[in-house]
Amino acid sequence: MSLWTRITEAIAALRKGEGLSAVFEKLSTPPERSVAFAIAVIGLGAKMAKADGTVTRAEVTAFREVFYIAPADEKRAAQVYNLARQDVAGFDTYARSIARMFQGDQQTLEDLIEGLFHISMADGGYHPAEDEFLQKVANIFQIAPPIFQNLRARYVPNAFADPYSVLGVTPGQSYDEIRAHWRDLVRETHPDRLLARGLPEEAIKLATARLTAINHAWEQITRHRNAP
């Protein structure tokens, strides 16, 4: 059974009146959590795409970049996306249900925000309404402002990200301590680790931007530490 078949079944339960919270209750353990993660990106992504007043082809394409869709599943995926976009439930209802499901798993919530940033930048711009939307979702997810700023800096041009914050270290730590932490982060970004956290295989592409940011931050720190 494909991911999209399982997603469609979960969405069908919503249409029968079970309610979003009830559906997420059923998806609280692996491998079902991968379905919940996908629905979260679909639901919030569809609503965020309307935050600036339009849903562009580029944003739909960006969603397809986060989640690989086989030709046989294209029709089913389109139905799910359109249903989420037309759902009368507010984005905050989605976000709060997701926050409850992944309570204590901040990394997965950060992964989800990262996917939404990818979609938001698909049309080449970052609209203030999209920024407001993402900040509200991040607040519901209880993502600390510095972490949100670092996530934003990976995608939004000219957004500042402190390299020490990106790595989760402080300037007072030794070079060897920071290097060891950087290596740990690189290992944690491996696809196998992400799959073990319950992310669907289709969403592993999110790790690429994260790894790039981690390595860039390490390079910045290295240049600063080695500067004469």
N, C-alpha and C positions, 0 to 999 in steps of 0.2 A: 504494500500500500504506500503510495507516494506521499510526501509531505503535504502536497496540495489537496489530496483526497482527504487526509486527516483534518486539515484546516477547514475544508468545506463541510465536513461532518460537524465540527465544532461550531461553525457559523450557523449551520442549519438548526442547531439546538437553540441558538439565540433567537432565530426567527420563529421558533415555536413558543417563545415566551419564557424560556428558562432564566434569562437574564445573564448579563456579563459576569457577575460575581459567581453565579452557579457554574457557569462554563469553566471559569478559571479554577474553581475548586477541583474540578475533575482533571485539570491539567497540571496538578501541583507536583508531580514526580516525574523523573526521566522514564522513558523517552518523551512522554507527553509534554514536558516543559519546553521542548524544542518547538512544539506546535504553539504553545502559549507565547513564546518569544516572537515567533513569526507573526501571529495575530496582533501582537503589540505593535510591531513595526508597521504592519498593514494599517491598523486602525489609527495610530498616531500619525503615521506618514501621510495617510489620505487626508486627515483633518488639517495637518500642518500645511499641506500643499495648497489648501484653500485659505490659509491665513493671510496671504498677500492679495487675495481676491481672485486668483486664477490658478488653474491646474494646467501646467504646461506639459508638452510631450517630453521635454527634457527631464522633468521630475518623475514622470512615469518610467522613463528609460533608466533613471538613476535607481529607482526601486528594483528594476530588473537586474541591475548590476550588483545589488546587495544580495538578492535572492535569485539564483539561477532557476529559470523556468523552462522545463523541457517543452518542446512543441506540443506534445500530447496534453500538457497541463495548462496551456496558455488560456484557453477559454475559461477554465475553472478559476485560474488566478485572477483574471479580469473580473469575474463575478464577485469574488471575495473583496477585491479592492473597491469596486463600485459600491458594494453593500456597505462597507465600512465608511466610505465617503458620504453616503446618503443617510447613515444612521443618525437618528435625532439625538442620541446620547451625546453629551458634551465630551470634549477631550479629557476633561478632568475626571470624568467617571472612568474612562479607560485607564488613565494614569494611576488613579488611586487603587484600582483593582490589581494592576500590574505591580505597584509598590508593595501591596500586601502579599502577593504571590512570591515575590523575590525578596522579601524582608530578610535582612541579614546577608544578602548577596549583592553588595554594592557594585561589584565588578560587572555583573550582568546588566544592571541598570545603566551603568556607564556605557556598556557596549550598545545598549539600545539607543541612548542619546547620540552616540557616535554615528549610528546608522541614520538617524534623523538629520544630523548635520550634513551627511553625505547627500541626502535627498534635497535639503534646503539649498545647497550650493549648485545644484544641477543646472539651473538656468543662468549661471554665471554671476548671480548677485545674491546678496544677503539682505532681505527686506527687514525693516524694523519690526514689522508684525511677526515675522518668523522668529526673530530674536526674543521678542516678548513671549511668544508661545513656548519656545524651548526653555527659557528661564523659568516659566511657571511649571513646566513638566519636571525640570530639574529640582525645583523646590519641593514638589510633591514626592519626588524620589529621595529627598533629603541628601542631595549631592552638594557638597560644600562648594561655595563660590570659587575658590582657587582651582578646584578640579574642573568645574564647568568652564572657567576661563581657559584652562589648558586644552580642554576638548575643543572649544571654539577656535583656538589658535591653530589647530591642526588643519582646519578647513577654510577659515575666513582670512583672506589676505589682510596683511598689516595688523592682525590681532596679536598682541604681545603674549608670549608664554615664557615665564622664567624657567630656564633649563633645570634648575635645582628642584622646582616644584613639579616639573614634568616627571622627573625620576623619583620624586617622593623623598628627597634627601635635603640636607641643609648645607650651607657654605662652610659651616664649622666642622663638618666631617672630613676625615682624611681622604686623600686621593684613592687609596686602596679600598677603603670602606665604600666609597661611591662606585668604584669600578665593580666591586662584588655585587652591589645592589643592581647596577645596570645589567650585569650578566644574568642575575635572577629574573629581571623583568623580561629579558630576551627569551629566556627559557619558558616563562609563563605565557608568552605570546605565541608559543608553538601551537599549530592547529589541533594537535592531540589534546592539549590542555583545555582549549576552548570547547572542544567536543565533550570533554569530560564534565564541563560546567553546564552542559545541557543546551548549548547553542546548536541550531541546526547547521548541518554541513554547508548549506547554501549561504550562510551568513559569515563564514570564516574569512571572507574577503575584508571584513572590517578590521582584521588584525594588521593588514598591510599598512594602513595609515598610522596605526598606533606604533608599529615597529619603526617606521620611518621617523616619527616624532621622538621616540626613545633614543634612537641612534643619533639623531641630529642634536638632541640635548646633550648627550654624552660627548659628541664632538665639540660642542661649544664649551663645555666645562674643561675638556682636555686642552683646548687652545688657550683658554683663560689661565689655567693652572701652569701651563708650560711657557706662557708669555714672559719675555725678559723683564 
